Amino acid sequence: MVKKWIVCILVLLFSISLLAAFDLSEADALYDRDEFVQTKIALEAERVKATTNKEEAEVLWRLARVMVSLGDDLDKSDKDGKYRLYEEGEAYALLSLEKAPSAMAYLWKSSNSGRWGQTKGPLNALGKAKGMLTDLTEVVNTFNTLDSSETWYVLSSLYDELPGGMISFGNKEWAVSYMRMAIDTIPTHQLYPGHYKKFAEELYARNWSASKRAKELKKMQSDWVKASTNLERYRYYEGKDGGSTKPFYSSVPLTGMSDRQEAVMVLSYILEKYKVFRPIKASDTEEISEIEALRSSWV
C-alpha cells in the first residue's frame, strides 16, 4: 500500500513538473495570432522558468520582438509611448546577446532601434542606420541566417529609405534584391502582405524596362559569383542566374517583364492568395485594403 502511495506521489510530482516545464510554443502561437499583450505575459511567465542562459536568451529576444509590435500598435501621436516600448525592446535584445548571442537577438535589436529612429525623425533615423547595418550583418554573415524574411525586409527597407551618395549608404537596386529574398523566405504559415506591398512599391519606383532588366541582371550575375560575404552576395540576388528565374507568381522569367509589370503581378498574387489563406489576421486585412487601393491606382 505504501509503495502504491509513493508511486502516486511520484506520478503527481512528475505531472506538476511537466506543467511547469519551460515551453515557448504557447507564446509563439500567441505572437503568430497578433495577440501581443498576451504574448508578453506568456513570455514573462516562461522567463521565470528558464534554467540556463540560453533559455533566458530565447525568451529575451522574443520579448524584444513583441515590443516592436506593441510599439507599432500605439497611436502615431503617442510618440513617448513608442519610444518607451522600443527602448525596452532594445534592452531585452541587448540582454539576450549578453546571455547567449543569437541571430534573432541582433535582428530585433536592429528593429527596435530602427523604429525608435523612424519615430524620432529623419536625422535620428540616419543616426541609427550604421548600428542597424552592423546588427543585420551579424545575422547574415556571422550566424549565416539566410531564411529570416524579417531580416531581409529590414535590410531592404534600410537601403531603400536611406539617401545614398555622400549622405548615407542607401541603394535602391540592392534594396530590391534584398526584398526579393524577403518574399522568397516568407514562412508558409504566414501571409505577410506588407512584404509584398513593399516589394511592389520598390519595383514600381525603380521602373526598369524588360530590356534594361536583361542587361542589368546579367551584370548582377557576375557580382553574385564574385561576392565574398552573404551581405554582399544577396545585393545581387535577383541576378544570380542572369534573370532566368521564374518567380512563383509568374509564368515568365524576370527578363520577360518590366519592373512595373512585375509590381502589379506581385499585388495581384497576394490579393488572390488572401482569398484562400487561413488563418487571416486583422493586420492582414488592413494591409490588403491598402494593397487593393494601390493596385487600382496602377492599373
C-alpha positions as a printed Julia matrix, in Angstrom:
299×3 Matrix{Float64}:
  0.0    0.0     0.0
  2.83   2.36    0.93
  4.54   1.6    -2.36
  1.35   2.48   -4.22
  1.15   5.82   -2.43
  4.79   6.54   -3.24
  4.17   5.76   -6.91
  1.1    8.02   -6.94
  3.04  10.86   -5.33
  5.89  10.46   -7.81
  3.45  10.49  -10.74
  1.8   13.62   -9.34
  5.13  15.37   -8.86
  6.19  14.41  -12.39
  2.93  15.76  -13.79
  3.38  19.03  -11.92
  6.94  19.32  -13.22
  5.7   18.84  -16.77
  3.12  21.58  -16.31
  5.85  23.91  -15.1
  8.38  22.95  -17.78
  9.97  25.67  -19.91
  8.0   25.89  -23.16
  7.79  28.78  -25.63
  5.27  27.23  -28.02
  2.25  28.99  -26.47
  3.96  32.38  -26.6
  4.95  31.8   -30.23
  1.38  30.83  -31.12
  0.01  33.96  -29.44
  2.5   36.1   -31.35
  1.52  34.49  -34.65
 -2.11  35.45  -33.9
 -1.13  39.09  -33.23
 -2.09  38.74  -29.55
  0.85  40.85  -28.45
 -0.13  41.78  -24.89
 -0.84  38.12  -24.09
  2.43  37.16  -25.78
  4.39  39.43  -23.45
  2.61  38.0   -20.4
  3.33  34.43  -21.55
  6.99  35.23  -22.19
  7.43  36.82  -18.77
  6.0   33.65  -17.22
  8.44  31.49  -19.2
 11.37  33.68  -18.27
 10.85  32.71  -14.62
 11.08  29.03  -15.61
 14.31  29.41  -17.6
 17.14  27.45  -16.01
 20.0   28.29  -18.39
 21.35  31.43  -20.06
 20.35  30.04  -23.45
 16.73  29.5   -22.36
 16.52  33.0   -20.93
 18.11  34.42  -24.08
 15.41  32.71  -26.16
 12.74  34.45  -24.06
 14.51  37.8   -24.19
 14.81  38.07  -27.97
 11.13  37.16  -28.23
 10.33  39.94  -25.76
 12.36  42.28  -27.98
 10.34  41.12  -30.97
  6.95  41.67  -29.35
  7.94  45.16  -28.18
  8.26  46.2   -31.84
  4.66  45.12  -32.44
  3.37  46.71  -29.24
  5.08  49.97  -30.18
  3.71  49.84  -33.72
  0.18  49.35  -32.38
  0.25  52.6   -30.41
 -1.31  55.66  -31.99
  1.15  57.71  -34.03
  0.57  60.68  -31.74
  1.83  58.73  -28.71
  5.5   59.17  -29.5
  6.62  58.98  -25.88
  4.85  55.65  -25.51
  6.5   54.35  -28.67
  9.96  55.47  -27.53
  9.48  53.69  -24.22
  8.41  50.41  -25.8
 11.16  50.41  -28.45
 13.77  51.25  -25.81
 12.5   48.4   -23.66
 12.68  46.11  -26.68
 16.26  47.08  -27.44
 17.19  46.49  -23.8
 15.73  42.97  -23.98
 17.75  42.28  -27.13
 20.97  43.53  -25.55
 20.41  41.33  -22.51
 19.68  38.37  -24.78
 23.02  38.97  -26.52
 24.76  39.01  -23.14
 23.16  35.72  -22.11
 23.69  33.83  -25.38
 24.33  35.66  -28.68
 21.92  34.75  -31.49
 20.87  35.96  -34.91
 17.37  36.8   -33.67
 18.67  38.97  -30.84
 20.65  41.02  -33.37
 17.64  41.24  -35.69
 15.23  42.52  -33.05
 17.82  44.87  -31.55
 18.12  46.39  -35.02
 14.35  46.53  -35.49
 13.67  48.3   -32.2
 16.49  50.74  -32.85
 15.19  51.47  -36.33
 11.63  52.01  -35.16
 12.88  54.42  -32.48
 14.77  56.4   -35.12
 11.82  56.48  -37.52
  9.55  57.74  -34.75
 12.04  60.43  -33.71
 12.56  61.75  -37.23
 14.84  61.57  -40.33
 18.05  62.74  -38.65
 17.67  60.28  -35.8
 16.84  57.51  -38.27
 20.09  58.3   -40.08
 21.95  58.15  -36.79
 20.67  54.63  -36.13
 21.42  53.32  -39.62
 25.04  52.23  -39.18
 24.28  50.38  -35.96
 21.35  48.63  -37.62
 23.51  47.54  -40.53
 26.13  46.19  -38.13
 23.49  44.12  -36.34
 21.97  42.79  -39.56
 25.42  41.93  -40.88
 25.87  39.73  -37.81
 22.64  37.91  -38.72
 23.52  37.06  -42.32
 27.32  36.85  -42.15
 28.32  35.69  -38.67
 25.31  33.44  -38.0
 24.76  32.6   -41.67
 21.0   33.01  -41.15
 19.53  33.28  -44.64
 15.94  32.12  -44.08
 14.74  35.05  -41.95
 12.24  37.01  -44.03
 12.16  39.76  -41.42
 15.93  40.26  -41.69
 15.8   40.72  -45.45
 12.79  43.03  -45.09
 14.62  45.28  -42.64
 17.78  45.26  -44.78
 15.77  46.19  -47.86
 13.9   48.96  -46.07
 17.18  50.33  -44.73
 18.76  50.56  -48.19
 15.57  51.79  -49.83
 14.72  54.54  -47.37
 18.19  55.92  -46.68
 19.73  58.53  -49.01
 22.76  57.47  -51.0
 25.84  59.3   -52.17
 27.77  61.34  -49.59
 24.94  61.38  -47.04
 24.46  57.69  -46.29
 24.66  54.19  -47.8
 21.21  53.9   -49.38
 20.97  51.88  -52.6
 17.59  51.22  -54.19
 18.87  48.48  -56.52
 20.26  46.46  -53.63
 17.0   47.09  -51.76
 15.04  45.29  -54.49
 17.26  42.21  -54.32
 17.04  42.06  -50.53
 13.25  42.41  -50.68
 13.03  39.7   -53.32
 14.83  37.46  -50.84
 12.37  38.53  -48.13
  9.49  37.4   -50.36
 11.18  34.08  -51.1
 11.69  33.29  -47.4
  8.21  34.07  -46.02
  7.18  31.24  -43.65
  4.46  29.02  -45.11
  2.14  29.63  -42.14
  2.27  33.43  -42.57
  0.76  35.72  -45.21
  2.95  38.85  -44.74
  1.02  41.06  -47.21
  3.12  44.05  -46.14
  6.2   42.37  -47.58
  4.51  42.07  -50.99
  3.35  45.69  -50.86
  6.85  46.97  -50.04
  8.39  44.83  -52.76
  5.89  46.06  -55.34
  6.49  49.68  -54.34
 10.25  49.28  -54.72
  9.86  47.7   -58.15
  7.4   50.36  -59.3
  9.74  53.15  -58.19
 12.8   51.59  -59.87
 10.86  51.3   -63.14
 13.25  49.27  -65.29
 12.03  48.12  -68.69
 12.32  44.46  -69.65
 15.31  45.23  -71.85
 17.11  47.13  -69.1
 16.38  44.28  -66.73
 18.02  41.8   -69.07
 21.12  43.99  -69.28
 21.39  44.78  -65.56
 20.59  41.29  -64.27
 23.33  39.88  -66.47
 25.8   42.23  -64.77
 24.49  41.18  -61.36
 25.2   37.53  -62.14
 28.96  38.12  -62.16
 28.75  40.2   -58.96
 26.79  37.38  -57.31
 29.56  34.91  -58.16
 32.4   37.21  -57.07
 30.91  38.3   -53.71
 32.77  37.05  -50.65
 30.11  37.5   -47.94
 26.38  36.85  -47.68
 25.61  40.55  -47.22
 27.44  41.38  -50.44
 26.18  38.38  -52.41
 22.48  38.95  -51.73
 22.7   42.51  -53.04
 22.6   40.75  -56.41
 20.13  38.0   -55.55
 17.71  38.82  -58.35
 20.5   38.48  -60.9
 22.04  35.27  -59.53
 21.18  33.41  -62.74
 21.1   36.35  -65.12
 17.37  36.83  -64.71
 16.25  33.43  -65.98
 14.36  32.69  -62.74
 10.57  32.44  -62.98
  9.06  33.85  -59.78
  6.47  31.59  -58.16
  3.73  34.06  -59.14
  4.77  34.34  -62.8
  4.82  32.24  -65.96
  7.67  34.25  -67.48
 11.25  34.87  -66.26
 12.43  38.13  -64.74
 13.87  39.26  -68.08
 10.48  38.79  -69.74
  8.72  41.63  -67.92
  9.32  45.17  -66.73
  9.57  46.28  -63.09
  6.12  47.82  -63.18
  4.56  44.77  -64.81
  6.0   42.62  -62.05
  4.87  45.11  -59.39
  1.25  44.74  -60.49
  1.68  40.96  -60.73
  3.0   40.82  -57.15
 -0.01  42.71  -55.81
 -2.43  40.6   -57.84
 -0.86  37.43  -56.47
 -1.18  38.41  -52.8
 -4.76  39.59  -53.32
 -5.67  36.18  -54.72
 -3.75  34.34  -52.03
 -5.59  36.32  -49.36
 -8.89  34.9   -50.58
 -7.9   31.32  -49.73
 -5.27  31.71  -46.99
 -6.1   30.73  -43.4
 -5.93  31.93  -40.73
 -6.4   35.59  -41.62
 -5.38  38.19  -39.03
 -6.82  41.67  -38.58
 -3.48  43.18  -39.59
 -3.57  41.15  -42.83
 -6.98  42.56  -43.71
 -5.83  46.14  -43.09
 -2.81  45.69  -45.34
 -4.87  44.01  -48.06
 -7.16  47.06  -48.19
 -4.11  49.24  -48.8
 -2.86  46.83  -51.47
 -6.21  46.89  -53.28
 -6.12  50.69  -53.39
 -2.52  50.69  -54.56
 -3.13  48.25  -57.4
 -6.18  50.23  -58.51
 -4.0   53.33  -58.78
 -1.53  51.48  -61.01
 -3.82  49.73  -63.5
